Amino acid sequence: MRGMILTCDSPGMLTTIQDGGRWGHQGEGMPVAGAMDLQSMRIANILAGNEENDSCLEISLLGPRMTVASGEGVLAVAGADLGFLINGTEASLWTALSIKEGDVLSFSGHKSGCRAYLAFSGGIDVPLIMGSRSTYSRAKVGGFEGRPLKKGDRLVCGKPPLL
């Protein structure tokens, strides 16, 4: 069963889907990839009600603008303070927040740090490749079509475990 669907209105500077990484395939030439700041990614996931290594968005410096196209759930942002906003109003980092259809998620700009992690309840539902959903863009593997997000992309989240 699916949870929320989000539409990417603007991708930000470099927004990718990441998780805990692709371990055990380095001998085959596949790097681990995964989140750059594992601790922040894990905390965001736990706050959103997910397993700590579930897939989420890794946002670098300039965040995306996304609309909740359908459904409702919980999200959390951890890591860098990039000015997270819900419907144009400043929203708390490091806490679980409820969102619903029509809500607009955006970032006002860099305040501190480099990478933020935006986790949605249920995780982001993209194919599992070599045990991971992480984007490795050099090889065009994992994440959303093996690349950073682009305008118009639609992300499907898994069923929220808390609802």
DAKAFEN-V473180 format. One record per backbone hydrogen bond with DSSP energy under -1.0 kcal/mol. NH is the residue of the N-H (numbers start at 0). CO is the residue of the C=O. Records with the same first field share a line. If there is no record, write none. Layout:
BEGIN
NH = CO  CO
END
This chain:
BEGIN
2 = 156
4 = 69
5 = 154
6 = 66
7 = 152
8 = 64
9 = 64
12 = 61
15 = 57
17 = 55
19 = 52
21 = 31
27 = 24
28 = 25
29 = 24
34 = 18
40 = 36
41 = 37
42 = 38
43 = 39
44 = 40
45 = 41
46 = 42
47 = 43
48 = 45
49 = 44
53 = 50
55 = 17
56 = 117
57 = 15
58 = 115
59 = 13
60 = 113
61 = 59
64 = 9
65 = 104
66 = 6
67 = 102
68 = 4  66
69 = 4
72 = 98
74 = 96
75 = 118
77 = 116
79 = 114
80 = 111
84 = 105
85 = 88
86 = 103
88 = 85
90 = 83
93 = 76
96 = 74
98 = 72
101 = 67
102 = 99
104 = 65
105 = 84
107 = 82
108 = 81
110 = 80
111 = 80
115 = 58
116 = 77
117 = 56
118 = 75
120 = 73
122 = 119
124 = 155
125 = 123
128 = 131
131 = 128
134 = 16
135 = 140
140 = 135
142 = 132
145 = 141
146 = 143
148 = 14
151 = 7
152 = 149
154 = 5
156 = 3
157 = 122
END
